[in-house]
Amino acid sequence: MRAVPVVRALAALAVVATALIVALTMSPRLGLDLRGGTQIVLQAQSTETVKANAESTDRALGVLRNRIDALGVSEPGVTRSGDDRIIIELPGVQDPREAAAVIGRTAQLSFHPVVSTEKGDLVDEDGQPLTIGPSVMTGEGVKDAAGTTDPSRAGGWFVTIDFRDQGKDAWRKLTAEAACAPAGDPQRRIAIVLDNEVISSPQVDPSIACDVGMPGSTTEITGQFSQKQAQDLAVLIKGGALPIPVEVIEQRTVGPTLGADAIDASIEAAVIGLILTGLFITLVYRVVGLLATLALACYALISYAILVLLGATLTLPGLAGFVLAIGMAIDANVLVFERAREESPRTGLPNALRTGFEKAWTAILDTNVTTLLAAGLLFFLATGPVRGFGVTLSIGVIASMVSALIIARVFTEWAVRRRFLRDRPGLSGLAGNGRLRRWLETSGPDLMSRGRIWLGISAAIVVVSVAGILVRGLNLGVEFTGGRLLTFSTSQAITADQAREVVSEAGFPHAVVQTSSPTGGAAESISVRTEELTNDQALKIEDALGSVGGTVSKETDELIGPSLGDELRTKALIALGAAIIAQMLYLAVRFRWTFGIAAAVAMFHDVLAVVGLFAWLGKPIDGVFLAAALTIIGLSVNDTVVTFDRVRELRRERPDEKFGAVVNRAILQTVPRTINTGLGAMFILAALTVLGGDSLTDFALALLVGLVVGTASSVFTASPLAVLLERFWPDQPQAARTKGPVDPYAHIPTGRETEKSHAPR
């Protein structure tokens, strides 16, 4: 065995061993949409004195972290996004009202003397009117606060406050003045005010003398506190003041069972899709197909290990991307095996396979780069769980190249060198061309002679799609319009009319109420969408549904502010436009500018076709659909890249042949690859569509339709358009100036020097 295969085998072993160790010793970080909980996004607001920038937002983040830690939430996450946003993740928190009330308050904490209780603009904690004097101390003077209990005090709860140096002096002065009033007099009280709301107004203890005050750096607030009341009061006092006001612009809540169900459904889809893809590839490519399936299993292990090692958050769309990448991973192997089949009639199996890897390299590189471009745009321009799709898709692309070009190559090259396969080349899956390829080579249709017809059909699809958008309109999700979307499950099936009636009677006649049921009858899943809704109003809707639906469980809760909705909608348009332009520029550099324009038009056609279908069906256009649209662009351009790569090769070999004939020949030669890879991805998407549940069905459907349309457009839109553009702006290949055709792969060994040539049959 030569040195290169040995090194490749050792590298494959090292990668798989490392991935296995990581998978066994580390756990993935699940997003809130998979483990359940609440995510709140806060937008810092500039004031006349403080500008909302990275520095002030970081200070606010520190205050918020103290409040969240005091809430006792397990493994909370508090991070800054950009210069003026804070993302808070609270695993396990299903009712966001308490968290939002504590976290989102500006918390301008101050301590005041009480003037009287006869009248006033404020009320105390018992609802009685209160008039207070000017502030003597702010929250800056508070060092710490805690709710605690002392068994010697009969188990009552109280709040201890620790002051800073400046705070203890101010506190002593404040209590010294209040102590001059007689016991029971309102002026002996001290009001602790948070955001113009009195959270506590305790009396100064009778033991404190007038003009003496309470010395030291610690004091206590006593009363008839429960444990929760004492701890909540301590959280508010300890949190102090945020340096800048904040506004809740996004809030998402996912029930604890939805994430578990999504994980189970995705695992089932992955297993079933992997089995179906493996059986199909084994049936088509036999022994090397079986070995490629084993490499595909290694790919899944490597992808998972990279995800865990990087500490990336696995979200529901990200999990779908992980499953989808399994179907895409087989693409590189199919490219190699199809090229090897073309070489096998002229040389032995080992050299045919090696030549297949060499000749398929450029197409593999281009298809993966174009997919990475779409995934990268998702990561930088998307938000929330959809960003996770871009992460896992990128990891999947990288892992698929390792799987196909290193692991699968080690397996297959080892196999084709065995005497058993060399004596039985038909069993290898690489010997000769199949019936479809032979028919295409001898009797294949001249597709490009009808180029104008195909372009006319493509134009008709665009017209129908635009008509759907104009006639039916786009059902934009709350991510793009702003508003609130609540999804509930009920223990008793109710009809859509019942749900709408009780929601309307609860005071929300304009809410859009929709229901769904696996059986098609009365529904156990209800979604309620409104423009504006507070957390208390959301609870009111939940109670109303419970009056007719029995036990109600909140599955999801999405709140998007109007400003964020406008921003996300703009980012979505930018992402789609940037994806098409980036792909066009890349193809223009790699191939020719006419190819880039043809591919860009085909991509636009594919996305518009799926958008039009969703418009006619009334399905939502949301952030998950954006992930699907960008993936469609990547899938669409993959087939086009493979075709154009073959056009470039044949153009060099046949410089005098008409360009339309070259394109037609390239299409016919790559049809087997297109069918085989398309079916592999379709198995995965079909499994996701059937098993993915409501959260993934529309996503998988968009990708499934996009895959079919994208595969067709590479042949019937991009290719005839490239031929049409070439008529107006022809390109003379360099090889045409030589005396004869030049084989661009002449440097690759053919095997004739070492093995007996096999004549084609």
C-alpha positions in Angstrom: 0.0 0.0 0.0 1.3 3.4 -1.0 2.0 6.2 1.6 -1.0 8.4 0.6 -3.7 5.8 1.2 -2.0 4.9 4.5 -2.0 8.5 5.7 -5.6 8.9 4.5 -6.7 5.8 6.5 -4.9 7.0 9.6 -6.6 10.4 9.3 -10.0 8.8 8.9 -9.4 6.6 11.9 -8.2 9.6 14.0 -11.3 11.7 13.0 -13.8 8.9 13.8 -12.1 8.0 17.1 -12.0 11.7 18.2 -15.7 12.1 17.2 -16.6 9.0 19.2 -14.8 10.2 22.3 -16.5 13.6 22.1 -19.9 12.1 21.5 -19.6 9.8 24.6 -18.1 12.4 27.0 -19.9 15.6 26.1 -23.6 16.6 25.9 -25.2 18.9 23.4 -26.5 22.3 24.4 -30.2 22.4 23.6 -32.0 25.5 22.6 -35.1 26.6 24.5 -37.3 25.4 21.7 -36.1 21.8 22.4 -35.9 21.8 26.2 -38.7 24.3 27.0 -38.5 27.7 28.6 -38.7 31.4 27.9 -36.5 33.7 25.9 -36.8 37.4 26.3 -35.0 40.0 24.1 -34.6 43.5 25.5 -33.8 46.6 23.5 -31.9 49.3 25.4 -33.4 52.8 24.9 -31.3 56.0 24.9 -32.2 58.8 27.2 -31.2 62.5 27.4 -28.3 61.6 29.7 -27.3 58.1 28.7 -26.8 56.7 25.2 -27.6 53.1 24.5 -24.3 51.6 23.5 -22.2 48.6 24.2 -20.8 50.0 27.5 -24.2 51.0 29.0 -25.8 47.8 27.8 -23.1 45.8 29.5 -23.8 47.6 32.7 -27.5 46.8 32.3 -26.6 43.2 31.6 -24.8 42.9 34.9 -27.8 44.2 36.8 -30.1 41.8 35.0 -27.8 38.9 35.7 -28.1 39.6 39.4 -31.9 39.7 39.2 -32.0 36.4 37.3 -29.6 34.7 39.6 -31.9 35.7 42.5 -34.9 34.2 40.7 -33.3 30.7 41.1 -33.7 29.7 37.4 -31.5 26.7 36.5 -28.7 27.5 34.0 -30.0 30.9 32.8 -28.4 32.6 29.8 -27.8 36.4 29.7 -25.8 37.7 26.6 -25.5 40.9 24.7 -26.4 40.9 21.0 -25.0 43.8 19.1 -24.5 47.1 20.9 -28.0 47.6 22.4 -29.8 44.2 22.8 -29.8 41.7 25.6 -30.9 38.1 25.1 -32.2 36.3 28.2 -32.9 32.6 28.3 -34.8 31.0 31.2 -35.0 27.2 30.9 -38.1 25.7 32.4 -39.9 29.0 32.9 -43.4 28.6 31.3 -45.1 31.7 32.7 -43.1 34.7 31.5 -45.2 37.2 33.5 -43.1 37.1 36.7 -39.8 37.0 34.8 -40.7 39.9 32.6 -42.0 41.9 35.5 -38.7 41.5 37.4 -36.3 41.5 34.5 -37.8 44.2 32.3 -38.3 46.9 34.9 -36.1 49.9 34.7 -35.8 49.6 38.5 -35.2 53.2 39.4 -34.9 52.3 43.1 -35.1 55.1 45.7 -35.7 55.5 49.5 -38.1 58.3 50.7 -39.5 59.7 53.9 -43.3 59.3 54.2 -45.2 62.6 54.6 -48.8 61.4 55.2 -51.3 58.7 54.3 -54.4 60.9 53.8 -53.9 61.3 50.1 -51.2 61.0 47.5 -50.3 59.9 44.0 -48.9 56.6 45.2 -50.3 53.7 47.2 -48.4 51.5 49.6 -48.1 47.7 49.4 -51.5 47.3 51.0 -53.2 49.7 48.5 -53.5 52.6 50.9 -52.7 56.2 49.6 -49.3 57.5 50.4 -47.6 60.9 50.1 -43.8 60.7 50.1 -41.0 63.3 50.4 -38.0 63.7 48.1 -35.5 60.8 47.5 -32.8 60.5 50.1 -31.0 57.5 48.6 -31.0 55.5 45.4 -30.3 51.9 44.6 -26.7 52.7 44.1 -26.3 52.7 47.9 -27.5 49.1 48.2 -24.8 46.4 48.2 -26.9 43.3 48.7 -30.4 42.0 49.8 -31.7 38.6 50.7 -34.9 37.0 51.9 -34.2 34.9 54.9 -35.8 33.4 58.0 -34.7 32.8 61.6 -36.1 29.8 63.5 -35.8 31.8 66.8 -38.4 34.3 65.3 -41.1 31.6 64.9 -40.1 31.0 61.3 -41.2 34.3 59.9 -39.5 35.6 56.8 -37.8 39.0 56.5 -35.5 40.9 54.2 -31.9 41.9 55.0 -30.3 44.8 53.2 -26.5 45.5 53.1 -25.5 49.1 52.3 -22.4 50.5 50.7 -20.4 53.2 52.5 -22.4 56.0 51.1 -25.6 54.1 51.5 -25.2 53.4 55.3 -24.8 57.1 56.0 -27.9 58.0 54.0 -29.9 55.3 55.7 -28.8 56.4 59.2 -29.9 60.0 58.4 -33.2 58.9 56.9 -34.1 56.6 59.9 -32.9 59.3 62.4 -35.4 61.8 61.0 -38.2 59.2 60.8 -37.6 58.1 64.4 -38.6 61.5 65.7 -42.3 60.8 64.9 -44.2 58.8 67.5 -44.8 55.1 67.0 -47.6 54.4 64.6 -47.4 57.8 63.0 -47.2 57.5 59.1 -44.1 59.8 59.2 -42.2 57.1 61.1 -42.4 55.0 57.9 -39.8 54.9 55.1 -41.0 54.2 51.5 -38.9 52.0 49.2 -40.0 53.0 45.7 -39.2 51.1 42.5 -40.2 52.7 39.2 -42.7 55.0 41.0 -44.3 52.1 42.7 -44.0 51.6 46.5 -42.8 48.0 47.0 -42.4 48.4 50.8 -43.0 51.1 53.5 -41.8 49.7 56.8 -42.0 51.5 60.2 -38.8 52.4 61.9 -38.5 50.2 65.0 -39.5 52.0 68.3 -36.1 51.2 69.8 -34.4 53.6 67.3 -34.0 57.1 69.0 -34.7 60.4 67.4 -31.8 62.0 65.5 -29.7 58.9 66.1 -30.9 56.5 63.4 -29.9 53.0 62.6 -26.1 52.6 62.6 -24.1 50.0 60.7 -24.2 48.7 57.2 -27.1 46.2 57.6 -30.8 46.6 58.3 -33.9 44.4 58.2 -37.4 44.8 56.8 -39.9 42.7 58.7 -43.5 42.0 58.2 -46.0 39.3 57.4 -43.9 38.0 54.5 -44.2 34.6 52.9 -41.0 33.0 51.6 -41.8 34.0 48.0 -42.7 37.6 49.0 -39.5 38.1 50.9 -37.4 36.7 48.1 -39.1 38.7 45.4 -38.7 41.9 47.4 -35.0 41.1 47.9 -34.6 40.5 44.2 -36.0 44.0 43.4 -34.0 45.8 46.0 -30.7 43.9 45.2 -31.1 44.4 41.5 -30.6 48.1 41.8 -31.2 50.5 38.9 -30.6 49.8 35.3 -28.4 52.5 33.8 -30.8 52.7 30.8 -34.4 51.9 30.2 -35.1 48.6 28.3 -38.1 47.4 26.3 -39.2 43.8 25.6 -39.1 43.5 21.8 -39.3 39.7 21.6 -40.5 37.0 23.8 -40.7 33.2 23.1 -42.0 30.5 25.4 -42.0 26.8 24.5 -43.8 24.1 26.5 -41.7 21.3 28.1 -43.4 18.5 26.0 -43.1 20.1 22.6 -39.3 20.1 22.6 -39.1 16.4 23.7 -41.7 15.5 21.0 -39.7 17.4 18.3 -36.4 15.6 19.3 -38.1 12.2 19.1 -39.7 13.0 15.8 -36.4 14.3 14.3 -34.6 11.2 15.5 -37.2 9.0 13.9 -37.0 11.0 10.7 -33.2 10.8 10.7 -33.1 7.0 11.3 -35.8 6.3 8.7 -34.3 8.7 6.2 -30.8 7.2 6.8 -32.1 3.7 6.3 -34.0 4.5 3.2 -31.1 6.5 1.7 -28.6 3.7 2.6 -30.9 1.0 1.0 -31.3 3.1 -2.1 -27.6 3.9 -2.5 -26.7 0.2 -1.8 -29.2 -0.9 -4.4 -27.8 1.4 -7.0 -24.1 1.2 -6.2 -23.9 -2.2 -4.5 -20.7 -2.8 -2.5 -19.4 0.8 -2.8 -22.9 2.1 -2.0 -22.9 0.0 1.2 -19.5 1.3 2.2 -20.7 4.9 1.5 -23.7 4.2 3.8 -21.2 3.2 6.5 -19.3 6.4 5.9 -22.7 8.3 6.1 -23.1 6.9 9.6 -19.6 8.2 10.4 -20.7 11.5 9.0 -23.6 11.7 11.5 -21.2 11.0 14.3 -18.7 13.6 13.1 -21.4 16.3 12.7 -22.7 15.6 16.2 -19.2 15.8 17.7 -18.4 19.1 15.9 -21.7 20.6 17.2 -20.9 19.5 20.8 -17.3 20.5 20.6 -18.0 24.0 19.4 -20.7 24.4 22.1 -23.2 25.4 19.4 -26.9 25.5 20.5 -29.0 22.9 18.9 -32.4 24.4 18.0 -35.5 22.8 16.3 -34.7 24.2 12.8 -31.1 23.3 13.5 -32.1 19.7 14.2 -34.0 19.7 10.9 -30.8 21.0 9.2 -28.8 18.2 10.8 -31.3 15.6 9.4 -31.4 17.3 6.0 -27.6 17.3 5.7 -27.7 13.5 5.9 -29.4 13.5 2.5 -27.1 16.1 1.1 -24.0 14.2 2.4 -24.5 11.4 -0.1 -24.2 13.9 -3.0 -20.4 13.8 -3.1 -20.3 10.0 -3.1 -22.8 9.9 -6.0 -20.7 12.4 -8.0 -17.6 10.2 -7.5 -19.3 6.9 -8.3 -20.9 8.2 -11.4 -17.6 9.5 -12.7 -16.0 6.2 -11.8 -18.6 4.4 -13.8 -17.7 6.5 -16.8 -14.0 5.5 -16.4 -14.5 1.8 -15.6 -15.0 0.5 -19.2 -11.6 1.9 -20.0 -9.6 0.9 -16.9 -9.7 -1.3 -13.9 -11.7 -0.6 -10.7 -9.0 0.9 -8.5 -8.0 3.5 -11.1 -11.5 4.2 -12.2 -12.4 5.0 -8.6 -9.3 7.2 -8.1 -10.1 9.1 -11.3 -13.7 9.5 -10.2 -12.5 11.2 -7.0 -10.1 13.4 -9.0 -12.6 14.5 -11.6 -15.5 15.0 -9.2 -13.4 17.2 -6.9 -14.3 20.6 -8.5 -18.0 19.9 -8.6 -18.0 18.7 -5.0 -16.1 21.9 -4.0 -18.4 24.2 -5.8 -21.7 22.6 -4.5 -20.4 22.8 -0.9 -19.2 26.4 -1.2 -22.6 27.5 -2.5 -24.4 25.8 0.3 -22.0 27.3 2.8 -22.8 30.8 1.4 -26.5 30.3 2.1 -25.8 28.9 5.6 -23.5 31.8 6.4 -26.1 34.3 5.4 -28.6 32.6 7.7 -26.2 32.8 10.6 -25.4 36.5 10.2 -28.9 37.7 9.2 -31.4 35.4 11.0 -32.3 35.5 14.6 -33.4 33.0 17.3 -33.7 29.3 16.5 -33.4 29.9 12.8 -29.8 30.9 13.2 -29.2 27.4 14.6 -30.2 26.0 11.3 -27.4 27.9 9.6 -24.9 26.6 12.2 -25.9 22.9 11.8 -26.1 23.1 8.1 -22.6 24.6 7.9 -21.3 21.8 10.2 -23.1 19.2 8.1 -21.5 20.5 4.9 -18.0 20.3 6.4 -18.6 16.9 7.9 -20.0 15.6 4.6 -16.8 16.5 2.8 -14.7 14.7 5.4 -17.1 11.7 5.2 -17.0 11.5 1.4 -13.5 12.5 0.5 -11.6 10.8 3.4 -13.7 8.1 5.1 -15.7 6.8 2.1 -12.6 6.9 0.0 -10.6 4.8 2.5 -13.5 2.2 2.6 -14.1 2.0 -1.2 -10.5 2.1 -2.3 -9.7 -0.7 0.1 -12.7 -2.7 -1.3 -11.9 -2.3 -5.0 -8.4 -3.6 -4.4 -9.7 -6.9 -3.1 -9.4 -9.8 -5.5 -13.0 -10.8 -4.8 -14.4 -7.6 -6.3 -11.8 -7.4 -9.1 -13.0 -10.9 -10.2 -16.6 -9.8 -9.9 -16.6 -6.1 -11.1 -20.4 -6.1 -11.5 -20.8 -6.6 -7.8 -18.8 -3.5 -7.0 -21.4 -1.1 -8.4 -18.8 0.7 -10.6 -18.5 -1.6 -13.6 -19.8 0.0 -16.7 -22.8 2.3 -17.2 -26.3 1.4 -16.3 -29.2 1.1 -18.7 -30.4 4.7 -18.1 -26.9 6.1 -18.9 -26.5 3.9 -22.0 -30.0 5.0 -23.3 -29.2 8.6 -22.7 -25.8 8.3 -24.5 -27.3 6.6 -27.6 -30.9 7.8 -27.8 -31.1 10.7 -25.4 -33.5 13.6 -26.3 -32.2 17.0 -27.6 -33.6 19.1 -24.7 -31.9 22.3 -25.7 -33.6 22.3 -29.1 -36.8 23.2 -27.2 -35.1 25.7 -25.0 -37.7 28.4 -25.7 -40.5 26.1 -24.7 -38.8 25.4 -21.4 -38.2 29.0 -20.7 -41.9 29.7 -21.5 -43.0 27.2 -19.0 -40.7 28.7 -16.4 -42.2 32.1 -17.1 -45.7 30.7 -16.7 -44.7 29.3 -13.2 -43.4 32.7 -12.3 -46.7 34.3 -13.5 -48.8 31.8 -11.4 -46.7 32.4 -8.4 -46.9 36.2 -8.6 -50.7 35.9 -9.1 -50.9 33.9 -5.9 -49.0 36.6 -4.0 -51.2 39.3 -5.5 -54.5 37.5 -5.2 -54.2 35.6 -1.9 -51.4 37.7 -0.3 -48.6 36.5 1.9 -49.5 35.1 5.4 -46.6 36.7 7.1 -45.7 35.3 10.5 -45.5 37.4 13.6 -41.7 37.5 13.2 -42.2 39.8 10.1 -45.3 41.7 11.2 -45.0 42.0 14.9 -47.6 40.8 17.4 -48.2 37.7 19.4 -48.8 34.1 18.5 -50.0 31.6 21.1 -50.4 27.8 20.6 -52.3 25.7 23.0 -53.1 22.0 23.3 -56.3 20.9 25.0 -57.3 17.6 26.7 -60.7 17.8 25.0 -61.3 18.2 21.2 -63.1 21.5 20.3 -64.1 23.0 17.0 -62.7 26.1 15.4 -66.0 28.0 16.0 -66.0 27.1 19.7 -62.4 28.4 20.1 -63.2 31.6 18.2 -66.3 32.2 20.3 -64.7 31.9 23.7 -61.7 34.0 22.6 -64.0 36.7 21.3 -66.1 36.6 24.6 -62.8 37.0 26.5 -62.4 40.4 24.9 -60.4 39.6 21.8 -62.9 39.7 18.8 -60.2 40.5 16.3 -57.8 37.7 17.2 -57.1 35.1 14.4 -58.0 31.7 15.8 -56.9 28.6 13.9 -57.2 24.9 14.9 -55.5 21.7 13.7 -56.1 18.1 14.3 -54.3 14.9 13.2 -57.6 13.2 12.6 -59.1 16.1 10.6 -62.1 16.5 13.0 -62.4 18.5 16.1 -59.0 20.0 17.1 -56.7 19.5 20.1 -54.3 22.2 18.9 -55.4 25.9 18.8 -53.3 28.9 17.7 -54.3 32.5 18.6 -52.7 35.4 16.8 -53.2 39.1 17.8 -51.4 42.3 17.1 -50.8 43.3 20.8 -51.3 41.2 23.9 -49.9 41.5 27.4 -48.9 38.5 29.5 -52.0 38.9 31.7 -54.2 39.0 28.6 -52.5 35.8 27.3 -53.4 34.1 30.5 -57.0 35.3 30.1 -57.2 33.6 26.6 -55.7 30.4 28.1 -58.4 30.4 30.8 -61.1 31.0 28.2 -60.0 28.0 26.1 -59.9 25.9 29.2 -63.6 26.5 29.8 -64.5 24.5 26.7 -61.3 22.4 26.1 -60.6 21.0 29.6 -57.0 21.1 30.6 -55.0 23.6 28.5 -51.2 23.4 28.0 -49.3 26.3 26.3 -47.1 24.8 23.6 -45.5 28.0 22.2 -45.7 31.7 22.8 -44.1 34.2 20.5 -44.1 38.0 21.1 -42.4 40.2 18.5 -42.4 44.0 18.8 -43.4 46.0 15.8 -39.9 47.5 15.4 -38.3 44.1 15.5 -40.8 42.8 13.0 -39.9 45.5 10.5 -36.2 44.8 11.1 -36.6 41.0 10.6 -38.7 41.5 7.4 -36.0 43.8 6.0 -33.2 41.3 7.0 -35.2 38.5 5.3 -35.3 40.4 2.0 -31.6 41.3 2.3 -30.7 37.7 3.0 -32.6 36.4 0.0 -31.1 39.1 -2.3 -27.6 38.7 -0.9 -27.8 34.9 -1.3 -28.8 35.1 -5.0 -26.1 37.8 -5.7 -23.4 35.9 -3.8 -24.2 32.7 -5.7 -24.2 34.6 -9.0 -20.9 36.2 -8.3 -19.3 32.9 -7.2 -20.5 31.1 -10.3 -19.4 34.0 -12.5 -15.9 33.7 -11.1 -15.7 29.9 -11.2 -17.3 29.6 -14.6 -18.5 32.5 -16.7 -20.7 35.5 -16.1 -23.5 34.2 -18.4 -23.6 31.0 -16.3 -23.8 33.2 -13.1 -26.8 35.1 -14.5 -28.5 31.9 -15.7 -28.1 30.3 -12.3 -29.3 33.4 -10.5 -32.5 33.6 -12.6 -33.1 29.9 -11.9 -32.7 30.5 -8.1 -35.1 33.4 -8.2 -37.5 31.2 -10.1 -37.3 28.4 -7.6 -37.8 30.6 -4.5 -40.7 32.5 -6.2 -42.3 29.2 -7.1 -42.3 28.0 -3.4 -43.4 31.4 -2.1 -46.3 31.4 -4.6 -47.3 27.9 -3.6 -47.4 29.0 0.1 -49.4 32.0 -0.9 -52.0 29.9 -2.7 -52.1 27.4 0.3 -52.3 30.2 2.9 -49.3 28.8 4.8 -47.2 31.1 7.0 -44.1 32.9 5.8 -41.9 33.2 8.9 -38.3 32.8 10.0 -38.4 29.0 9.5 -39.6 29.6 5.9 -36.6 32.0 5.4 -34.3 29.1 6.4 -36.1 26.9 3.9 -35.9 29.5 1.1 -32.1 30.0 1.6 -31.6 26.3 1.6 -33.6 26.0 -1.6 -31.2 28.5 -3.1 -28.3 26.2 -2.1 -30.0 23.0 -3.3 -31.1 24.7 -6.6 -27.6 25.9 -7.4 -26.0 22.5 -6.6 -27.6 20.7 -9.6 -26.8 23.7 -11.8 -23.1 23.7 -10.7 -22.8 20.0 -11.5 -24.2 20.6 -15.0 -22.1 23.7 -15.6 -19.0 21.9 -14.4 -19.6 19.1 -17.0 -20.3 21.8 -19.6 -16.9 23.4 -18.9 -15.1 20.0 -19.2 -16.9 19.0 -22.4 -16.3 22.5 -23.8 -12.6 22.0 -23.5 -12.7 18.6 -25.0 -15.0 19.6 -27.9 -14.3 23.3 -28.6 -15.8 23.1 -32.1 -19.1 21.6 -31.1 -22.1 23.9 -30.8 -22.7 25.2 -27.3 -26.3 24.0 -27.2 -25.2 20.5 -28.1 -22.5 20.6 -25.4 -25.0 21.7 -22.8 -27.4 19.0 -23.9 -24.7 16.3 -23.6 -23.7 17.6 -20.2 -27.3 17.4 -19.0 -27.7 13.8 -20.2 -24.4 12.7 -18.6 -25.3 14.2 -15.2 -29.0 13.0 -15.1 -28.2 9.8 -13.2 -26.4 11.8 -10.5 -29.2 14.3 -10.4 -31.8 11.6 -9.9 -29.8 9.6 -7.4 -28.9 12.6 -5.1 -32.4 14.0 -5.5 -34.0 10.8 -4.3 -31.6 10.6 -1.4 -32.6 14.0 -0.1 -36.3 13.3 -0.8 -36.3 10.3 1.5 -35.1 12.6 4.3 -37.6 15.4 3.5 -40.5 13.0 3.2 -39.7 11.5 6.6 -39.5 15.0 8.1 -42.8 16.0 6.4 -44.6 12.9 7.8 -42.9 12.6 11.2 -41.8 16.2 11.9 -45.1 17.4 13.4 -46.6 20.8 13.0 -43.4 22.6 13.9 -41.5 21.0 11.0 -44.1 20.0 8.4 -44.2 23.4 6.5 -40.4 23.6 6.7 -40.0 20.2 5.1 -42.7 20.8 2.6 -41.1 24.0 1.4 -37.8 22.2 1.0 -39.4 19.2 -0.7 -41.1 21.4 -3.3 -38.0 23.5 -3.6 -35.9 20.4 -4.3 -38.2 19.2 -7.1 -38.5 22.6 -8.6 -34.7 23.3 -8.2 -33.8 20.0 -9.9 -36.1 20.7 -12.8 -34.9 24.4 -13.1 -31.3 23.4 -13.5 -32.3 21.5 -16.7 -35.2 23.6 -18.0 -34.4 27.1 -16.8 -30.7 27.6 -16.1 -29.4 25.6 -19.0 -31.5 27.0 -21.9 -31.0 30.5 -20.5 -27.2 29.9 -20.5 -27.5 28.8 -24.2 -29.6 31.8 -25.0 -27.1 34.2 -23.4 -24.2 32.5 -25.1 -25.8 33.2 -28.5 -25.6 37.0 -27.8 -22.2 36.9 -25.9 -20.3 33.8 -27.2 -17.2 32.6 -25.5 -14.4 31.0 -27.5 -12.7 28.4 -25.3 -8.9 28.4 -25.2 -8.7 24.9 -26.3 -10.2 25.8 -29.7 -7.0 27.5 -30.7 -5.1 24.2 -30.4 -4.9 21.5 -33.1 -7.0 19.1 -31.3 -9.1 18.5 -28.1 -7.2 18.6 -24.9 -8.0 16.3 -22.0 -7.9 18.6 -18.8 -7.4 15.4 -16.8 -4.5 14.0 -18.9 -2.2 14.1 -15.8 -4.5 11.6 -14.0 -3.3 8.0 -14.4 -5.7 6.0 -16.6 -4.6 2.6 -15.3 -3.6 1.4 -18.7 0.0 1.4 -17.6 -0.6 -1.1 -14.8 -3.8 -3.0 -15.7 -5.3 -4.6 -18.7 -7.7 -2.4 -20.6 -11.3 -3.5 -20.8 -13.1 -2.8 -24.0 -16.6 -1.3 -23.6 -19.4 -3.7 -24.2 
